[in-house]
Amino acid sequence: MLDDTLKAQLKAYLERVTLPFEIEASLSDSESSRDLQQLLQDIASMSDKITLRTDGQDGRRPSFSLKRTGSEQGLRFAGIPLGHEFTSLVLALLWTGGHPPKVEPDLIEQIKGLDGDFNFEVYMSLSCHNCPDVVQALSLMAVLNPKVKTVVIEGGLFQDEVNAREIMAVPMVYLNGEVFASGRMTVEEIVAKLDTGAAARDAAKLSAKDAYDVLIVGGGPAGAAAAVYAARKGIRTGIAAERFGGQVNDTLAIENYISVLETDGPKFAMALEQHVKHYGVDIMNLQRAEKLVPAAEPGGLIEVQLANGGVLKSKTVILSTGARWRNVNVPGEQEYKNKGVAYCPHCDGPLFKGKRVAVIGGGNSGVEAAIDLAGIVEHVTLVEFADQLKADAVLVNKLMSLPNVSVHVNAQTTEITGADGKVNGLRYKDRVGGDEHLVPLEGVFVQIGLVPNTEWLKGTLELSRFGEIVVNAKGETSLPGVFAAGDATTVPYKQIVIAAGDGAKAALSAFDHLIRH
């Protein structure tokens, strides 16, 4: 199951195991069970602290549990956690074996203090780059708190369960048999959702903080760059982010960030956060801004009011709230979201294996999605509103060479249809002839661009007709002391490298404002 390189890496990691624990496997006569048994035998042979049993009686087969000797730990993997989940497996082994997690002590105590019966089931796919965060979060919680039981289920291997529960998007999390959440979540977000008193405690702590010289709202590439450049000036810098890394977390391959030949979104987001932490920036994650209050007088403090009731104050503010996927806004889209309507082909594509799907959008994102999906599904229908595809020529040529793809331009999506709670078709109108067409299918992937996260700023500062923050060459907004950077602004070409440069520029402008005023 593992090549020599992976075996060597895993053996080095398992040297950090200090406490004995047992792997109990529940197997059948299937090929997947034989593969899992081989993987577990390899793991057990690498450490004298690990014991393997193969007489488990769990109903999901193949599966295995991890349990520290003398503990009530409830962590099980149903499937073979390789691909994107190999790191999740390694961490689960280390944590069970006593290696400390890289998590803030306060959060560890909060997890240990959770009271109740929490039986989690998380469905993932091995190609999903959003799943590991959720899998690792729930695995850690099961290791730290015996009242938390977690089962990680590989959707592609347990297709009957996926079909029975009509799961059409991953990661999908159930708590005590009921849907708890879908999509990417950090351990902080999950714990906050369970610990209902956490928001009020956070609000009080945030409001008690001293004023910053520079406060950055948003933790994507623009916000991270702004934080680094501001902190290097030796001034008090804070960054409040709803999700550190922003939209980068949902990006699979990054191959055009200069000097970094190739990486992926989650790794890049982690590197951004590590760089910001290196300079001692006060990072306030999971904080959504709701209102910007300008300074009452020249040189006064600007306030940012947060969704949890907290208020942050600063001499200058840099807005870098980024953007999110644009909705197609037709009947059926919201109704069937995660029931056939999806936005991440890499995450959810494997759930549509052998089925018919559509992609809405003919730009680079849409065409790349159609190409990826064509290797998994039975047929892809790409629908583009304009009279031609807008993607790069090399992508269009590749798309047109695929035998199981149909392309319709001048096609206006009018409805996503469904029955029994899931998608069953897409309706579009021919913009030239006026004819309407209904395409029977099981999934629709929306890939039509971005919308800026600026609704909370309406009426406070100048926005463009597209909702972007209007900035000048220095990143200045219409409010003194308030700057903006990245995808939320009028700066053209929404790219990571451009957002990072904008963030640096906004920080330098904010510093210049401070020394002059």
Solvent accessible surface area in square Angstrom, and as a share of the most:
residue,aa,sasa,rsa
1,M,89,0.40
2,L,13,0.07
3,D,88,0.45
4,D,119,0.61
5,T,87,0.50
6,L,58,0.29
7,K,70,0.30
8,A,65,0.51
9,Q,90,0.40
10,L,0,0.00
11,K,101,0.43
12,A,57,0.44
13,Y,88,0.33
14,L,2,0.01
15,E,129,0.58
16,R,117,0.43
17,V,9,0.05
18,T,84,0.49
19,L,75,0.37
20,P,66,0.42
21,F,3,0.01
22,E,54,0.24
23,I,0,0.00
24,E,40,0.18
25,A,0,0.00
26,S,0,0.00
27,L,25,0.12
28,S,54,0.35
29,D,133,0.69
30,S,45,0.29
31,E,119,0.54
32,S,22,0.14
33,S,1,0.01
34,R,141,0.51
35,D,48,0.25
36,L,0,0.00
37,Q,59,0.26
38,Q,82,0.36
39,L,0,0.00
40,L,1,0.00
41,Q,79,0.35
42,D,16,0.09
43,I,0,0.00
44,A,20,0.16
45,S,91,0.59
46,M,24,0.11
47,S,15,0.10
48,D,139,0.72
49,K,72,0.30
50,I,11,0.05
51,T,78,0.45
52,L,41,0.21
53,R,97,0.35
54,T,62,0.36
55,D,78,0.41
56,G,4,0.04
57,Q,144,0.64
58,D,42,0.22
59,G,77,0.74
60,R,50,0.18
61,R,92,0.34
62,P,3,0.02
63,S,0,0.00
64,F,0,0.00
65,S,16,0.11
66,L,0,0.00
67,K,89,0.38
68,R,63,0.23
69,T,100,0.58
70,G,86,0.82
71,S,36,0.23
72,E,124,0.55
73,Q,8,0.03
74,G,17,0.17
75,L,2,0.01
76,R,34,0.12
77,F,2,0.01
78,A,1,0.01
79,G,1,0.01
80,I,19,0.10
81,P,1,0.01
82,L,32,0.16
83,G,55,0.53
84,H,67,0.30
85,E,0,0.00
86,F,32,0.13
87,T,76,0.44
88,S,1,0.00
89,L,0,0.00
90,V,9,0.05
91,L,46,0.23
92,A,0,0.00
93,L,0,0.00
94,L,6,0.03
95,W,23,0.08
96,T,0,0.00
97,G,0,0.00
98,G,28,0.27
99,H,53,0.23
100,P,94,0.59
101,P,24,0.15
102,K,204,0.86
103,V,36,0.21
104,E,116,0.52
105,P,92,0.58
106,D,114,0.59
107,L,16,0.08
108,I,30,0.15
109,E,110,0.49
110,Q,49,0.22
111,I,0,0.00
112,K,103,0.44
113,G,56,0.54
114,L,13,0.06
115,D,111,0.58
116,G,30,0.29
117,D,112,0.58
118,F,26,0.11
119,N,70,0.36
120,F,1,0.01
121,E,30,0.13
122,V,0,0.00
123,Y,0,0.00
124,M,3,0.01
125,S,4,0.03
126,L,51,0.26
127,S,49,0.32
128,C,0,0.00
129,H,6,0.02
130,N,14,0.07
131,C,0,0.00
132,P,18,0.11
133,D,46,0.24
134,V,0,0.00
135,V,0,0.00
136,Q,33,0.14
137,A,6,0.04
138,L,0,0.00
139,S,0,0.00
140,L,3,0.02
141,M,0,0.00
142,A,0,0.00
143,V,20,0.12
144,L,33,0.16
145,N,4,0.02
146,P,75,0.47
147,K,93,0.39
148,V,0,0.00
149,K,72,0.31
150,T,1,0.01
151,V,28,0.16
152,V,1,0.00
153,I,0,0.00
154,E,20,0.09
155,G,0,0.00
156,G,50,0.48
157,L,66,0.33
158,F,25,0.10
159,Q,61,0.27
160,D,119,0.61
161,E,44,0.20
162,V,3,0.02
163,N,78,0.40
164,A,86,0.66
165,R,73,0.27
166,E,57,0.26
167,I,5,0.03
168,M,15,0.07
169,A,5,0.04
170,V,8,0.04
171,P,1,0.00
172,M,12,0.05
173,V,1,0.01
174,Y,15,0.06
175,L,30,0.15
176,N,84,0.43
177,G,43,0.41
178,E,128,0.57
179,V,96,0.55
180,F,27,0.11
181,A,12,0.10
182,S,43,0.28
183,G,29,0.27
184,R,32,0.12
185,M,23,0.10
186,T,31,0.18
187,V,19,0.11
188,E,66,0.30
189,E,44,0.20
190,I,1,0.00
191,V,1,0.00
192,A,49,0.38
193,K,104,0.44
194,L,32,0.16
195,D,30,0.16
196,T,124,0.72
197,G,32,0.31
198,A,8,0.06
199,A,53,0.41
200,A,73,0.56
201,R,121,0.44
202,D,55,0.28
203,A,14,0.11
204,A,67,0.52
205,K,131,0.56
206,L,11,0.05
207,S,50,0.32
208,A,82,0.64
209,K,68,0.29
210,D,108,0.56
211,A,35,0.27
212,Y,1,0.00
213,D,28,0.14
214,V,0,0.00
215,L,0,0.00
216,I,0,0.00
217,V,6,0.04
218,G,9,0.08
219,G,5,0.05
220,G,11,0.11
221,P,15,0.10
222,A,6,0.05
223,G,0,0.00
224,A,3,0.02
225,A,18,0.14
226,A,0,0.00
227,A,0,0.00
228,V,12,0.07
229,Y,97,0.37
230,A,0,0.00
231,A,17,0.13
232,R,156,0.57
233,K,88,0.37
234,G,71,0.68
235,I,34,0.17
236,R,99,0.36
237,T,10,0.06
238,G,0,0.00
239,I,0,0.00
240,A,2,0.01
241,A,1,0.00
242,E,100,0.45
243,R,62,0.23
244,F,12,0.05
245,G,0,0.00
246,G,20,0.19
247,Q,56,0.25
248,V,6,0.04
249,N,9,0.05
250,D,39,0.20
251,T,45,0.26
252,L,48,0.24
253,A,58,0.45
254,I,5,0.02
255,E,116,0.52
256,N,99,0.51
257,Y,53,0.20
258,I,133,0.67
259,S,113,0.73
260,V,52,0.30
261,L,166,0.83
262,E,121,0.54
263,T,26,0.15
264,D,30,0.16
265,G,0,0.00
266,P,29,0.18
267,K,135,0.57
268,F,18,0.08
269,A,6,0.04
270,M,119,0.53
271,A,53,0.41
272,L,28,0.14
273,E,44,0.20
274,Q,111,0.49
275,H,97,0.43
276,V,0,0.00
277,K,108,0.46
278,H,142,0.64
279,Y,70,0.27
280,G,67,0.64
281,V,13,0.07
282,D,40,0.21
283,I,38,0.19
284,M,11,0.05
285,N,42,0.21
286,L,47,0.24
287,Q,19,0.08
288,R,119,0.43
289,A,11,0.09
290,E,84,0.37
291,K,108,0.46
292,L,3,0.01
293,V,43,0.25
294,P,56,0.35
295,A,34,0.27
296,A,110,0.85
297,E,115,0.52
298,P,141,0.89
299,G,72,0.70
300,G,20,0.19
301,L,76,0.38
302,I,3,0.02
303,E,48,0.22
304,V,0,0.00
305,Q,59,0.26
306,L,6,0.03
307,A,42,0.33
308,N,41,0.21
309,G,55,0.53
310,G,0,0.00
311,V,36,0.21
312,L,2,0.01
313,K,73,0.31
314,S,0,0.00
315,K,98,0.42
316,T,0,0.00
317,V,0,0.00
318,I,0,0.00
319,L,0,0.00
320,S,6,0.04
321,T,29,0.17
322,G,21,0.20
323,A,12,0.09
324,R,105,0.38
325,W,80,0.28
326,R,95,0.35
327,N,50,0.25
328,V,28,0.16
329,N,123,0.63
330,V,23,0.13
331,P,90,0.56
332,G,14,0.13
333,E,2,0.01
334,Q,108,0.48
335,E,125,0.56
336,Y,18,0.07
337,K,72,0.30
338,N,45,0.23
339,K,65,0.28
340,G,0,0.00
341,V,1,0.00
342,A,3,0.02
343,Y,35,0.13
344,C,23,0.14
345,P,11,0.07
346,H,56,0.25
347,C,1,0.01
348,D,8,0.04
349,G,0,0.00
350,P,35,0.22
351,L,7,0.03
352,F,1,0.00
353,K,154,0.65
354,G,46,0.44
355,K,62,0.26
356,R,92,0.34
357,V,1,0.01
358,A,1,0.00
359,V,0,0.00
360,I,10,0.05
361,G,5,0.05
362,G,1,0.01
363,G,21,0.20
364,N,64,0.33
365,S,45,0.29
366,G,0,0.00
367,V,0,0.00
368,E,82,0.37
369,A,2,0.02
370,A,0,0.00
371,I,31,0.16
372,D,61,0.32
373,L,1,0.00
374,A,12,0.09
375,G,72,0.69
376,I,61,0.31
377,V,9,0.05
378,E,105,0.47
379,H,56,0.25
380,V,0,0.00
381,T,6,0.04
382,L,0,0.00
383,V,2,0.01
384,E,5,0.02
385,F,109,0.46
386,A,30,0.23
387,D,96,0.49
388,Q,120,0.53
389,L,22,0.11
390,K,134,0.57
391,A,12,0.09
392,D,76,0.39
393,A,72,0.56
394,V,109,0.63
395,L,36,0.18
396,V,29,0.17
397,N,101,0.52
398,K,103,0.44
399,L,1,0.00
400,M,113,0.51
401,S,78,0.50
402,L,35,0.17
403,P,132,0.83
404,N,31,0.16
405,V,24,0.14
406,S,38,0.24
407,V,41,0.24
408,H,61,0.27
409,V,58,0.33
410,N,29,0.15
411,A,2,0.01
412,Q,77,0.34
413,T,14,0.08
414,T,39,0.22
415,E,56,0.25
416,I,1,0.01
417,T,21,0.12
418,G,24,0.23
419,A,50,0.39
420,D,130,0.67
421,G,42,0.40
422,K,82,0.35
423,V,6,0.03
424,N,71,0.37
425,G,0,0.00
426,L,0,0.00
427,R,74,0.27
428,Y,13,0.05
429,K,79,0.33
430,D,43,0.22
431,R,104,0.38
432,V,118,0.68
433,G,56,0.54
434,G,36,0.35
435,D,87,0.45
436,E,103,0.46
437,H,76,0.34
438,L,89,0.44
439,V,30,0.17
440,P,76,0.48
441,L,2,0.01
442,E,42,0.19
443,G,0,0.00
444,V,0,0.00
445,F,0,0.00
446,V,0,0.00
447,Q,10,0.04
448,I,55,0.28
449,G,33,0.32
450,L,45,0.22
451,V,33,0.19
452,P,11,0.07
453,N,40,0.21
454,T,3,0.02
455,E,84,0.38
456,W,48,0.17
457,L,0,0.00
458,K,137,0.58
459,G,88,0.85
460,T,36,0.21
461,L,16,0.08
462,E,95,0.43
463,L,38,0.19
464,S,31,0.20
465,R,214,0.78
466,F,119,0.50
467,G,16,0.15
468,E,29,0.13
469,I,0,0.00
470,V,45,0.26
471,V,24,0.14
472,N,74,0.38
473,A,85,0.66
474,K,119,0.50
475,G,4,0.03
476,E,68,0.31
477,T,18,0.11
478,S,62,0.40
479,L,31,0.15
480,P,113,0.71
481,G,5,0.05
482,V,2,0.01
483,F,3,0.01
484,A,3,0.02
485,A,1,0.01
486,G,6,0.05
487,D,25,0.13
488,A,0,0.00
489,T,0,0.00
490,T,46,0.27
491,V,35,0.20
492,P,83,0.52
493,Y,165,0.63
494,K,66,0.28
495,Q,84,0.37
496,I,35,0.18
497,V,67,0.38
498,I,57,0.29
499,A,7,0.05
500,A,15,0.12
501,G,42,0.40
502,D,13,0.07
503,G,0,0.00
504,A,15,0.12
505,K,77,0.33
506,A,0,0.00
507,A,1,0.01
508,L,78,0.39
509,S,15,0.10
510,A,0,0.00
511,F,49,0.20
512,D,48,0.25
513,H,41,0.18
514,L,38,0.19
515,I,115,0.59
516,R,176,0.64
517,H,151,0.67
